[in-house]
Amino acid sequence: MILEVAVLDVKPGLEQEFERNFAKAQAIIASMKGYVSHQLQHCIEKPSRYILLVNWETLVDHEQGFRQSAEYQEWKALLHHFYEPFPTVEHYEPVYS
């Protein structure tokens, strides 16, 4: 399993709208092949920061299956305009099982 980690800095004042849009967008990602689970967490110290954690079966499921899909275009339209700066996404694999 692969863990996708994205730190999302939302433009100040748009947090509520971002959360509403994410509530819609999460159904998109959850429908994708290879999707396992996700969490969106809100930062206590920095109110405009979130972290998105998505478990995928494989890296290919995320990088090619999701990111190269029509569904990703819908995800992008719902969420990408909220970010400043644009998030860096990293992938992690288990050290111990």
N, CA, C and O atoms as CSV, one atom per row, in Angstrom:
chain,resi,resn,atom,element,x,y,z
A,1,MET,N,N,0.847,-1.174,0.000
A,1,MET,CA,C,0.000,0.000,0.000
A,1,MET,C,C,0.894,1.238,0.000
A,1,MET,O,O,1.973,1.240,0.591
A,2,ILE,N,N,0.433,2.273,-0.662
A,2,ILE,CA,C,1.143,3.539,-0.787
A,2,ILE,C,C,0.319,4.619,-0.092
A,2,ILE,O,O,-0.900,4.682,-0.248
A,3,LEU,N,N,1.004,5.468,0.677
A,3,LEU,CA,C,0.352,6.606,1.332
A,3,LEU,C,C,0.729,7.875,0.594
A,3,LEU,O,O,1.906,8.224,0.508
A,4,GLU,N,N,-0.260,8.559,0.067
A,4,GLU,CA,C,-0.084,9.873,-0.550
A,4,GLU,C,C,-0.266,10.903,0.547
A,4,GLU,O,O,-1.232,10.846,1.307
A,5,VAL,N,N,0.670,11.853,0.631
A,5,VAL,CA,C,0.613,12.905,1.641
A,5,VAL,C,C,0.688,14.255,0.928
A,5,VAL,O,O,1.633,14.524,0.185
A,6,ALA,N,N,-0.312,15.097,1.160
A,6,ALA,CA,C,-0.333,16.438,0.572
A,6,ALA,C,C,-0.642,17.451,1.659
A,6,ALA,O,O,-1.659,17.345,2.345
A,7,VAL,N,N,0.236,18.435,1.817
A,7,VAL,CA,C,-0.020,19.539,2.731
A,7,VAL,C,C,-0.711,20.623,1.903
A,7,VAL,O,O,-0.164,21.111,0.913
A,8,LEU,N,N,-1.915,20.987,2.324
A,8,LEU,CA,C,-2.755,21.912,1.564
A,8,LEU,C,C,-2.875,23.233,2.301
A,8,LEU,O,O,-3.521,23.309,3.346
A,9,ASP,N,N,-2.256,24.272,1.761
A,9,ASP,CA,C,-2.398,25.616,2.322
A,9,ASP,C,C,-3.486,26.329,1.536
A,9,ASP,O,O,-3.321,26.655,0.361
A,10,VAL,N,N,-4.606,26.562,2.217
A,10,VAL,CA,C,-5.776,27.186,1.608
A,10,VAL,C,C,-5.680,28.699,1.802
A,10,VAL,O,O,-5.246,29.174,2.851
A,11,LYS,N,N,-6.081,29.435,0.798
A,11,LYS,CA,C,-6.067,30.898,0.901
A,11,LYS,C,C,-6.910,31.314,2.111
A,11,LYS,O,O,-8.050,30.871,2.253
A,12,PRO,N,N,-6.355,32.161,2.980
A,12,PRO,CA,C,-7.085,32.579,4.190
A,12,PRO,C,C,-8.474,33.136,3.858
A,12,PRO,O,O,-8.652,33.897,2.907
A,13,GLY,N,N,-9.440,32.732,4.670
A,13,GLY,CA,C,-10.823,33.167,4.492
A,13,GLY,C,C,-11.649,32.230,3.629
A,13,GLY,O,O,-12.868,32.377,3.549
A,14,LEU,N,N,-10.997,31.265,2.981
A,14,LEU,CA,C,-11.716,30.345,2.098
A,14,LEU,C,C,-11.842,28.943,2.682
A,14,LEU,O,O,-12.245,28.014,1.982
A,15,GLU,N,N,-11.504,28.784,3.950
A,15,GLU,CA,C,-11.491,27.458,4.570
A,15,GLU,C,C,-12.860,26.768,4.528
A,15,GLU,O,O,-12.943,25.584,4.203
A,16,GLN,N,N,-13.917,27.490,4.851
A,16,GLN,CA,C,-15.255,26.882,4.865
A,16,GLN,C,C,-15.685,26.444,3.467
A,16,GLN,O,O,-16.235,25.358,3.285
A,17,GLU,N,N,-15.427,27.298,2.491
A,17,GLU,CA,C,-15.778,26.947,1.106
A,17,GLU,C,C,-14.949,25.751,0.631
A,17,GLU,O,O,-15.467,24.869,-0.053
A,18,PHE,N,N,-13.663,25.722,0.993
A,18,PHE,CA,C,-12.808,24.583,0.656
A,18,PHE,C,C,-13.381,23.299,1.248
A,18,PHE,O,O,-13.467,22.284,0.557
A,19,GLU,N,N,-13.769,23.334,2.509
A,19,GLU,CA,C,-14.310,22.140,3.165
A,19,GLU,C,C,-15.603,21.677,2.492
A,19,GLU,O,O,-15.831,20.476,2.352
A,20,ARG,N,N,-16.440,22.610,2.081
A,20,ARG,CA,C,-17.674,22.238,1.374
A,20,ARG,C,C,-17.343,21.568,0.034
A,20,ARG,O,O,-17.936,20.551,-0.326
A,21,ASN,N,N,-16.399,22.150,-0.689
A,21,ASN,CA,C,-16.017,21.563,-1.973
A,21,ASN,C,C,-15.333,20.212,-1.787
A,21,ASN,O,O,-15.529,19.296,-2.586
A,22,PHE,N,N,-14.530,20.093,-0.729
A,22,PHE,CA,C,-13.868,18.809,-0.490
A,22,PHE,C,C,-14.902,17.734,-0.168
A,22,PHE,O,O,-14.733,16.578,-0.556
A,23,ALA,N,N,-15.960,18.100,0.532
A,23,ALA,CA,C,-17.021,17.133,0.842
A,23,ALA,C,C,-17.597,16.543,-0.446
A,23,ALA,O,O,-17.959,15.367,-0.484
A,24,LYS,N,N,-17.680,17.353,-1.494
A,24,LYS,CA,C,-18.149,16.861,-2.799
A,24,LYS,C,C,-17.049,16.049,-3.487
A,24,LYS,O,O,-17.315,14.986,-4.050
A,25,ALA,N,N,-15.821,16.552,-3.439
A,25,ALA,CA,C,-14.707,15.955,-4.169
A,25,ALA,C,C,-14.304,14.588,-3.627
A,25,ALA,O,O,-13.799,13.752,-4.376
A,26,GLN,N,N,-14.521,14.354,-2.342
A,26,GLN,CA,C,-14.067,13.081,-1.782
A,26,GLN,C,C,-14.781,11.881,-2.402
A,26,GLN,O,O,-14.227,10.782,-2.436
A,27,ALA,N,N,-15.987,12.079,-2.884
A,27,ALA,CA,C,-16.695,10.985,-3.565
A,27,ALA,C,C,-15.990,10.621,-4.875
A,27,ALA,O,O,-16.034,9.468,-5.305
A,28,ILE,N,N,-15.346,11.598,-5.504
A,28,ILE,CA,C,-14.626,11.348,-6.754
A,28,ILE,C,C,-13.444,10.418,-6.487
A,28,ILE,O,O,-13.292,9.384,-7.137
A,29,ILE,N,N,-12.620,10.802,-5.529
A,29,ILE,CA,C,-11.418,10.009,-5.262
A,29,ILE,C,C,-11.778,8.618,-4.735
A,29,ILE,O,O,-11.120,7.630,-5.059
A,30,ALA,N,N,-12.822,8.559,-3.925
A,30,ALA,CA,C,-13.230,7.275,-3.346
A,30,ALA,C,C,-13.731,6.297,-4.398
A,30,ALA,O,O,-13.777,5.093,-4.145
A,31,SER,N,N,-14.103,6.786,-5.562
A,31,SER,CA,C,-14.622,5.918,-6.622
A,31,SER,C,C,-13.524,5.364,-7.527
A,31,SER,O,O,-13.803,4.550,-8.407
A,32,MET,N,N,-12.296,5.790,-7.326
A,32,MET,CA,C,-11.217,5.427,-8.243
A,32,MET,C,C,-10.648,4.035,-7.976
A,32,MET,O,O,-10.606,3.578,-6.834
A,33,LYS,N,N,-10.215,3.373,-9.038
A,33,LYS,CA,C,-9.561,2.066,-8.925
A,33,LYS,C,C,-8.297,2.224,-8.074
A,33,LYS,O,O,-7.516,3.154,-8.277
A,34,GLY,N,N,-8.108,1.327,-7.140
A,34,GLY,CA,C,-6.925,1.344,-6.301
A,34,GLY,C,C,-7.025,2.199,-5.059
A,34,GLY,O,O,-6.140,2.159,-4.205
A,35,TYR,N,N,-8.104,2.982,-4.946
A,35,TYR,CA,C,-8.321,3.793,-3.746
A,35,TYR,C,C,-8.620,2.859,-2.572
A,35,TYR,O,O,-9.374,1.896,-2.711
A,36,VAL,N,N,-8.015,3.158,-1.403
A,36,VAL,CA,C,-8.263,2.374,-0.200
A,36,VAL,C,C,-9.001,3.212,0.840
A,36,VAL,O,O,-10.051,2.800,1.332
A,37,SER,N,N,-8.461,4.389,1.180
A,37,SER,CA,C,-9.083,5.248,2.192
A,37,SER,C,C,-8.426,6.627,2.146
A,37,SER,O,O,-7.386,6.816,1.516
A,38,HIS,N,N,-9.058,7.586,2.831
A,38,HIS,CA,C,-8.447,8.909,2.933
A,38,HIS,C,C,-8.867,9.591,4.225
A,38,HIS,O,O,-9.854,9.225,4.863
A,39,GLN,N,N,-8.081,10.596,4.584
A,39,GLN,CA,C,-8.393,11.478,5.708
A,39,GLN,C,C,-8.022,12.896,5.309
A,39,GLN,O,O,-7.000,13.115,4.659
A,40,LEU,N,N,-8.837,13.846,5.692
A,40,LEU,CA,C,-8.496,15.260,5.585
A,40,LEU,C,C,-8.424,15.776,7.013
A,40,LEU,O,O,-9.402,15.693,7.756
A,41,GLN,N,N,-7.283,16.302,7.395
A,41,GLN,CA,C,-7.090,16.810,8.751
A,41,GLN,C,C,-6.836,18.315,8.693
A,41,GLN,O,O,-6.175,18.809,7.780
A,42,HIS,N,N,-7.370,19.033,9.680
A,42,HIS,CA,C,-7.227,20.489,9.781
A,42,HIS,C,C,-6.160,20.811,10.813
A,42,HIS,O,O,-6.179,20.258,11.913
A,43,CYS,N,N,-5.232,21.695,10.478
A,43,CYS,CA,C,-4.135,22.060,11.381
A,43,CYS,C,C,-4.638,22.996,12.488
A,43,CYS,O,O,-5.354,23.961,12.220
A,44,ILE,N,N,-4.263,22.703,13.706
A,44,ILE,CA,C,-4.657,23.527,14.850
A,44,ILE,C,C,-3.857,24.825,14.885
A,44,ILE,O,O,-4.413,25.898,15.120
A,45,GLU,N,N,-2.549,24.721,14.651
A,45,GLU,CA,C,-1.686,25.904,14.762
A,45,GLU,C,C,-1.804,26.854,13.580
A,45,GLU,O,O,-1.613,28.060,13.736
A,46,LYS,N,N,-2.112,26.333,12.416
A,46,LYS,CA,C,-2.229,27.156,11.199
A,46,LYS,C,C,-3.608,26.916,10.606
A,46,LYS,O,O,-3.804,25.947,9.871
A,47,PRO,N,N,-4.562,27.781,10.913
A,47,PRO,CA,C,-5.968,27.535,10.537
A,47,PRO,C,C,-6.248,27.391,9.043
A,47,PRO,O,O,-7.304,26.879,8.670
A,48,SER,N,N,-5.339,27.823,8.186
A,48,SER,CA,C,-5.558,27.690,6.744
A,48,SER,C,C,-4.871,26.458,6.168
A,48,SER,O,O,-4.873,26.260,4.953
A,49,ARG,N,N,-4.281,25.623,7.034
A,49,ARG,CA,C,-3.542,24.448,6.560
A,49,ARG,C,C,-4.312,23.160,6.850
A,49,ARG,O,O,-4.922,22.988,7.905
A,50,TYR,N,N,-4.255,22.267,5.865
A,50,TYR,CA,C,-4.857,20.937,5.967
A,50,TYR,C,C,-3.808,19.930,5.519
A,50,TYR,O,O,-2.845,20.279,4.836
A,51,ILE,N,N,-4.004,18.698,5.906
A,51,ILE,CA,C,-3.191,17.611,5.366
A,51,ILE,C,C,-4.151,16.554,4.832
A,51,ILE,O,O,-5.115,16.164,5.491
A,52,LEU,N,N,-3.856,16.109,3.625
A,52,LEU,CA,C,-4.651,15.066,2.988
A,52,LEU,C,C,-3.804,13.801,2.937
A,52,LEU,O,O,-2.691,13.805,2.413
A,53,LEU,N,N,-4.339,12.737,3.480
A,53,LEU,CA,C,-3.684,11.434,3.490
A,53,LEU,C,C,-4.571,10.465,2.716
A,53,LEU,O,O,-5.729,10.250,3.073
A,54,VAL,N,N,-4.021,9.886,1.657
A,54,VAL,CA,C,-4.796,8.948,0.839
A,54,VAL,C,C,-4.001,7.649,0.717
A,54,VAL,O,O,-2.832,7.656,0.334
A,55,ASN,N,N,-4.641,6.559,1.041
A,55,ASN,CA,C,-4.044,5.238,0.849
A,55,ASN,C,C,-4.479,4.686,-0.500
A,55,ASN,O,O,-5.666,4.647,-0.824
A,56,TRP,N,N,-3.481,4.258,-1.283
A,56,TRP,CA,C,-3.691,3.660,-2.593
A,56,TRP,C,C,-3.093,2.268,-2.589
A,56,TRP,O,O,-2.136,1.996,-1.864
A,57,GLU,N,N,-3.649,1.399,-3.389
A,57,GLU,CA,C,-3.069,0.062,-3.522
A,57,GLU,C,C,-1.676,0.140,-4.136
A,57,GLU,O,O,-0.757,-0.539,-3.678
A,58,THR,N,N,-1.511,0.976,-5.182
A,58,THR,CA,C,-0.210,1.126,-5.842
A,58,THR,C,C,0.018,2.590,-6.217
A,58,THR,O,O,-0.922,3.383,-6.276
A,59,LEU,N,N,1.272,2.928,-6.466
A,59,LEU,CA,C,1.608,4.270,-6.937
A,59,LEU,C,C,0.985,4.539,-8.299
A,59,LEU,O,O,0.540,5.653,-8.572
A,60,VAL,N,N,0.954,3.539,-9.139
A,60,VAL,CA,C,0.352,3.669,-10.471
A,60,VAL,C,C,-1.131,4.027,-10.366
A,60,VAL,O,O,-1.635,4.804,-11.176
A,61,ASP,N,N,-1.828,3.472,-9.382
A,61,ASP,CA,C,-3.253,3.800,-9.202
A,61,ASP,C,C,-3.445,5.298,-8.990
A,61,ASP,O,O,-4.424,5.868,-9.473
A,62,HIS,N,N,-2.532,5.936,-8.281
A,62,HIS,CA,C,-2.644,7.372,-8.047
A,62,HIS,C,C,-2.105,8.175,-9.231
A,62,HIS,O,O,-2.811,9.004,-9.806
A,63,GLU,N,N,-0.853,7.919,-9.585
A,63,GLU,CA,C,-0.168,8.740,-10.588
A,63,GLU,C,C,-0.758,8.608,-11.985
A,63,GLU,O,O,-0.834,9.598,-12.714
A,64,GLN,N,N,-1.170,7.430,-12.365
A,64,GLN,CA,C,-1.719,7.244,-13.708
A,64,GLN,C,C,-3.232,7.079,-13.683
A,64,GLN,O,O,-3.951,7.752,-14.421
A,65,GLY,N,N,-3.708,6.181,-12.830
A,65,GLY,CA,C,-5.140,5.913,-12.783
A,65,GLY,C,C,-5.972,7.132,-12.422
A,65,GLY,O,O,-6.946,7.451,-13.105
A,66,PHE,N,N,-5.593,7.810,-11.355
A,66,PHE,CA,C,-6.367,8.976,-10.920
A,66,PHE,C,C,-5.942,10.237,-11.655
A,66,PHE,O,O,-6.775,10.924,-12.247
A,67,ARG,N,N,-4.657,10.543,-11.621
A,67,ARG,CA,C,-4.185,11.816,-12.165
A,67,ARG,C,C,-4.366,11.962,-13.668
A,67,ARG,O,O,-4.350,13.082,-14.178
A,68,GLN,N,N,-4.534,10.882,-14.378
A,68,GLN,CA,C,-4.709,10.965,-15.828
A,68,GLN,C,C,-6.154,10.680,-16.235
A,68,GLN,O,O,-6.436,10.390,-17.397
A,69,SER,N,N,-7.064,10.765,-15.266
A,69,SER,CA,C,-8.471,10.446,-15.532
A,69,SER,C,C,-9.317,11.700,-15.745
A,69,SER,O,O,-8.918,12.812,-15.398
A,70,ALA,N,N,-10.483,11.488,-16.318
A,70,ALA,CA,C,-11.466,12.573,-16.456
A,70,ALA,C,C,-11.942,13.023,-15.078
A,70,ALA,O,O,-12.231,14.202,-14.874
A,71,GLU,N,N,-12.021,12.094,-14.142
A,71,GLU,CA,C,-12.460,12.417,-12.783
A,71,GLU,C,C,-11.492,13.395,-12.119
A,71,GLU,O,O,-11.912,14.242,-11.331
A,72,TYR,N,N,-10.208,13.284,-12.430
A,72,TYR,CA,C,-9.222,14.208,-11.859
A,72,TYR,C,C,-9.493,15.640,-12.312
A,72,TYR,O,O,-9.262,16.583,-11.555
A,73,GLN,N,N,-9.976,15.807,-13.527
A,73,GLN,CA,C,-10.297,17.155,-14.017
A,73,GLN,C,C,-11.419,17.777,-13.177
A,73,GLN,O,O,-11.401,18.976,-12.897
A,74,GLU,N,N,-12.375,16.966,-12.785
A,74,GLU,CA,C,-13.458,17.446,-11.912
A,74,GLU,C,C,-12.909,17.784,-10.528
A,74,GLU,O,O,-13.262,18.813,-9.952
A,75,TRP,N,N,-12.039,16.909,-9.990
A,75,TRP,CA,C,-11.371,17.144,-8.699
A,75,TRP,C,C,-10.624,18.482,-8.733
A,75,TRP,O,O,-10.739,19.303,-7.823
A,76,LYS,N,N,-9.860,18.673,-9.805
A,76,LYS,CA,C,-9.092,19.895,-9.998
A,76,LYS,C,C,-9.995,21.132,-9.993
A,76,LYS,O,O,-9.697,22.124,-9.328
A,77,ALA,N,N,-11.085,21.062,-10.731
A,77,ALA,CA,C,-12.003,22.199,-10.829
A,77,ALA,C,C,-12.611,22.551,-9.469
A,77,ALA,O,O,-12.834,23.723,-9.167
A,78,LEU,N,N,-12.873,21.540,-8.661
A,78,LEU,CA,C,-13.459,21.773,-7.337
A,78,LEU,C,C,-12.462,22.332,-6.324
A,78,LEU,O,O,-12.852,23.100,-5.444
A,79,LEU,N,N,-11.182,21.962,-6.429
A,79,LEU,CA,C,-10.248,22.221,-5.331
A,79,LEU,C,C,-9.017,23.062,-5.642
A,79,LEU,O,O,-8.570,23.810,-4.772
A,80,HIS,N,N,-8.467,22.976,-6.802
A,80,HIS,CA,C,-7.141,23.550,-7.026
A,80,HIS,C,C,-7.066,25.063,-6.890
A,80,HIS,O,O,-5.997,25.590,-6.583
A,81,HIS,N,N,-8.148,25.770,-7.104
A,81,HIS,CA,C,-8.105,27.229,-6.993
A,81,HIS,C,C,-8.013,27.723,-5.540
A,81,HIS,O,O,-7.826,28.918,-5.314
A,82,PHE,N,N,-8.139,26.835,-4.568
A,82,PHE,CA,C,-8.051,27.227,-3.155
A,82,PHE,C,C,-6.613,27.314,-2.650
A,82,PHE,O,O,-6.374,27.937,-1.616
A,83,TYR,N,N,-5.657,26.716,-3.338
A,83,TYR,CA,C,-4.316,26.526,-2.786
A,83,TYR,C,C,-3.367,27.680,-3.102
A,83,TYR,O,O,-3.322,28.187,-4.223
A,84,GLU,N,N,-2.609,28.079,-2.076
A,84,GLU,CA,C,-1.556,29.084,-2.233
A,84,GLU,C,C,-0.532,28.864,-1.143
A,84,GLU,O,O,-0.795,29.190,0.014
A,85,PRO,N,N,0.640,28.317,-1.478
A,85,PRO,CA,C,1.097,27.865,-2.782
A,85,PRO,C,C,0.482,26.513,-3.147
A,85,PRO,O,O,-0.198,25.881,-2.339
A,86,PHE,N,N,0.737,26.095,-4.372
A,86,PHE,CA,C,0.222,24.803,-4.802
A,86,PHE,C,C,0.920,23.703,-4.010
A,86,PHE,O,O,2.134,23.763,-3.816
A,87,PRO,N,N,0.175,22.701,-3.552
A,87,PRO,CA,C,0.764,21.684,-2.676
A,87,PRO,C,C,1.774,20.762,-3.364
A,87,PRO,O,O,1.693,20.470,-4.557
A,88,THR,N,N,2.713,20.329,-2.554
A,88,THR,CA,C,3.633,19.278,-2.953
A,88,THR,C,C,3.036,17.963,-2.468
A,88,THR,O,O,2.584,17.858,-1.328
A,89,VAL,N,N,3.038,16.976,-3.333
A,89,VAL,CA,C,2.505,15.660,-2.980
A,89,VAL,C,C,3.668,14.680,-2.924
A,89,VAL,O,O,4.497,14.626,-3.832
A,90,GLU,N,N,3.714,13.904,-1.841
A,90,GLU,CA,C,4.739,12.884,-1.691
A,90,GLU,C,C,4.068,11.542,-1.437
A,90,GLU,O,O,2.927,11.475,-0.980
A,91,HIS,N,N,4.792,10.489,-1.739
A,91,HIS,CA,C,4.268,9.138,-1.559
A,91,HIS,C,C,5.186,8.372,-0.617
A,91,HIS,O,O,6.408,8.508,-0.679
A,92,TYR,N,N,4.596,7.578,0.242
A,92,TYR,CA,C,5.332,6.815,1.248
A,92,TYR,C,C,4.909,5.361,1.170
A,92,TYR,O,O,3.774,5.039,0.819
A,93,GLU,N,N,5.861,4.479,1.510
A,93,GLU,CA,C,5.563,3.063,1.581
A,93,GLU,C,C,5.966,2.558,2.962
A,93,GLU,O,O,6.863,3.123,3.588
A,94,PRO,N,N,5.324,1.515,3.437
A,94,PRO,CA,C,5.596,1.008,4.789
A,94,PRO,C,C,7.026,0.510,4.933
A,94,PRO,O,O,7.600,-0.075,4.015
A,95,VAL,N,N,7.582,0.762,6.113
A,95,VAL,CA,C,8.884,0.215,6.466
A,95,VAL,C,C,8.673,-1.132,7.155
A,95,VAL,O,O,9.384,-2.101,6.886
A,96,TYR,N,N,7.692,-1.174,8.040
A,96,TYR,CA,C,7.331,-2.403,8.748
A,96,TYR,C,C,5.875,-2.731,8.445
A,96,TYR,O,O,5.041,-1.831,8.349
A,97,SER,N,N,5.578,-3.968,8.298
A,97,SER,CA,C,4.195,-4.372,8.051
A,97,SER,C,C,3.632,-5.052,9.280
A,97,SER,O,O,2.474,-5.470,9.280
